[in-house]
Amino acid sequence: MLIAERDYRGWDAVEMARLVRAGELTAADLAETAMDLLDRVPALNAVADVAERLDLPGRATGPLAGVPFAVKELLGWPGLPWTMGSRLLVGHRAPGFSPYAAAIRDAGLQVLCSTTSSEFGLLGSTETALHGTTLNPWGEGLSAGGSSGGSAALVAAGVVPMAHGNDAGGSLRVPASLTGLFGFKPSNRRCAPTGPEVPGLGALVVDHCISRSVRDSAHLLAATERTGPDAIHPPVGLVDRPGHDRLRIAVLVPTLMGEEPEPAVRRELDRAAALCEALGHDVVPAEWPGVDGEALSRAFFVAAARTMSEVARSVVPLLGRPPGPDELEPFTLELMAWAGTLGPEVDAECDRALVQANRAYLGLFERCDVILSPTLARLPWPLGHLAPAAGRGVLVRRTEEAVGYTPIHNTAGCPAMSVPLGRFDGVPVGIHFAAAPGADRLLLQLALALEEAAPWADLRPDLGWLERAA
């Protein structure tokens, strides 16, 4: 049975689960409606693959049972291709459920599809040789961001109430900012693992979701966090109400590279700071504490280059040759070529840079509880701005210019979130909040208070242009 569009899009995941438990609708009703809405916006191009079979329970099991959900194609999910957004891995399948995927399954979420990502999650725009270009529902010609661009686009379009994503330097928070959604990155290693935990780029990746409501994000965190002997932090449990403590909030304005945000972004940051003051918090200006942004950026791209080189070497026995332009995009190939020019001393230099940056940044939390900044230094960028054929030098520079606030939280292990508090000229402007490692509860309580004071659930894009494009 199709559900009325207004009702379906007005419910968050928690409300959908309640209705299923109450017997007022079924998981099949929700799935049918989600797929119908998806069929209306094929131009969005946010879906990588549709699930071969839906496991729709006859009765509600799990806290989010029956809720339509999507997983980013970087997460292995049985029954879906596991391509990592790359032609290199077409036909690749997940061998089974990772602990994190099993937690999603056990929460009762119904995975309808996988969502598009930039190739191997490397770039901040979802434009790939494998799937094409994912659009941003907020405007024709705008990027949905990356690498979790497909998940953000599906949620912003109201197809699903929340969707999985992951974040190694902003890949959840950046698309959330660009599409007017809530994007929460938990503390590193808070959630169940998606695979072997090894050093390098993979150690920076944190899995969670992009959602419209804060409580959806909080419910998924409660369902997927570690609670056993492998837990790094004390479990958060379900955060279901705002906090009332007076917080010390420090405001950072320039990016890690020392660049000022665009004037429109700065105005929205000032408005967010004023809102925090109105809620009773102490808001004070701050400065980056000796973090070398250029060294941090270099460390990120070195880690990415080394990882891609290892991936390429691993498939040589299967291909009988190194992968080339038929399998990998220009940016990935350029990263690999650059990796070949790096001496062994570079890795030690990058490790030292990360240790120094993390120590300096975490020192800020000795003087404050929360750090406030823009999520991005600029307004939503056009398609093509971070396309994989733009050239490595251009892409590194443009990434540093736009994504200058988020990466430090992955290296330092901090929980962080993009909150859709800002608007300018009809497009969203995300505002970023971060806390010390392990302080996920504090951030979620703040998010609930912000959502209560400045609700954003009804601020949605006009999808008419997307539906006409179909």
Residue, then its C-alpha position, 0 to 999 in steps of 0.5 A: m500500500l502506498i502511503a501519502e507522500r506528505d505523511y511519508r516525508g513528514w515522518d522520521a525513522v523513529e516515527m516510522a518504526r513506532l507506526v510499524r510496531a503499532g500495526e498502523l502500517t507495515a514494512a512493505d508499505l514503507a518500502e513500496t512508498a520509498m521505491d515509488l518516490l525514488d522512481r519519480v526522481p531518476a535524474l537524482n542518480a543517487v542509487a548505485d544498486v537496488a537490493e536483490r531481495l528485501d527481507l521484510p519482517g512480518r512483525a517488528t523486531g529491532p528498534l528501527a524495524g521496518v524503516p527504509f534505509a540505504v547503505k553507501e557503496l563503500l560498505g559491504w552488504p550481502g545482496l549488493p555489489w561492493t564496488m567502492g564506486s570504482r569500475l575496478l571492483v565491478g562484480h565484487r561482493a561482500p563475503g558476509f555481514s561485518p559487525y557494523a553491517a550486522a548491527i544495522r540488520d539487527a536494528g531492523l532497518q530495511v536496506l533497499c539499495s546502496t548509494t553512490s560515492s566518489e571512487f574509493g571515497l577520495l573526493g568531495s563530489t560524487e561524480t564517477a566513471l562508474h555511475g555518473t553524476t549525483l545531483n543535489p536536490w537543492g539546485e540544478g548544477l550543484s554538487a551533493g558533495g562526497s564522498s557520501g553524496g548519494s546518501a545525502a541526496l536520497v535523504a534530502a529528496g525524502v526517499v528515505p529518512m536516513a542513510h548510511g555514510n562514512d567519514a575519513g575527513g568529512s565525507l558524512r559532514v560535507p554532504a550533510s552541509l551541502t544538502g541541509l541535513f544532520g551529519f554526525k561523525p561519532s568518536n573514532r572506534r566508537c561503533a562496531p567495526t566494518g572490517p579489520e582495524v589496521p593503520g593508515l587511511g582506514a583507521l580514520v574512517v568512521d561509519h554512521c548516517i546522514s539524517r533529517s532528525v537528530r533523534d534518528s542519528a541518536h537511535l542508530l548510534a545506540a544500535t551500532e556502538r560497541t558495548g563489549p570488551d572492545a569498546i574504546h569509550p564508555p557506551v553512550g546509550l540512547v540520547d533522547r533529550p537535550g542537555h542543560d549544562r552551560l557549555r564553554i563554546a570556542v569559535l574558530v573562524p579561519t580554516l586549517m589553511g588560514e583562509e577566511p570563510e566566504p562572507a555568507v558563511r561567516r554571517e551564518l556562523d555568527r548567527a549560530a554563535a548568537l543562538c548558542e549564547a541565547l541558549g545560555h552557553d559561554v561563546v568565546p573566540a578562539e584561534w587554531p593552536g599551532v596546527d600546520g594545515e598544509a602538513l595535515s593535508r599532505a598527510f591525508f593525501v599521502a595516506a590516500a596515495r599509499t592506500m590506492s597503490e596497495v589496492a592496485r598491487s592487490v589486483v595485478p594477479l587478477l588483471g595480469r597487469p596494473p589497473g589503468p584508465d579503463e578501471l580507475e579514474p584520473f585522480t586515483l591514477e595520479l595519486m598512485a603515480w605521485a605515491g611512486t615519487l615519495g621516499p620512505e621518509v615521507d611516512a614518518e614525516c606525516d606521522r609526526a605531523l599528525v601527532q603534533a596536529n592532534r596534540a595541539y588541537l586536543g589541547l583546545f578542549e582543556r579550555c572549552d567543551v565544544i568547538l564551533s566553526p563552519t562545516l565548509a568555508r564556501l557555499p555549495w560548489p558547482l558540479g565539476h569543481l571537484a570532478p576526478a578529471a580536474g587534475r591532482g594539483v587543482l583537486v588538492r587545492r580546491t579541497e583545501e580551500a573548501v574542506g578546511y575544518t573537518p579533517i582534524h576530527n578524524t585524525a584526533g578521534c573527535p566526535a563532530m557534527s554538521v548541523p543545518l542551521g544556516r541558509f543563504d540565497g536558497v541553499p543550506v549552510g552547515i554549521h560544525f560542532a566538535a567535542a573531545p574524544g568520547a564526548d558523543r553524548l554531549l554533542l548529541q544533547l547540544a544538537l537536540a537543543l539546537e533542533e528544538a530552538a531552531p527547527w529545520a525538519d520542514l526546510r526542504p528543497d523543491l523537487g519540481w525540477l528533478e521530477r520534470a527532468a524525469 
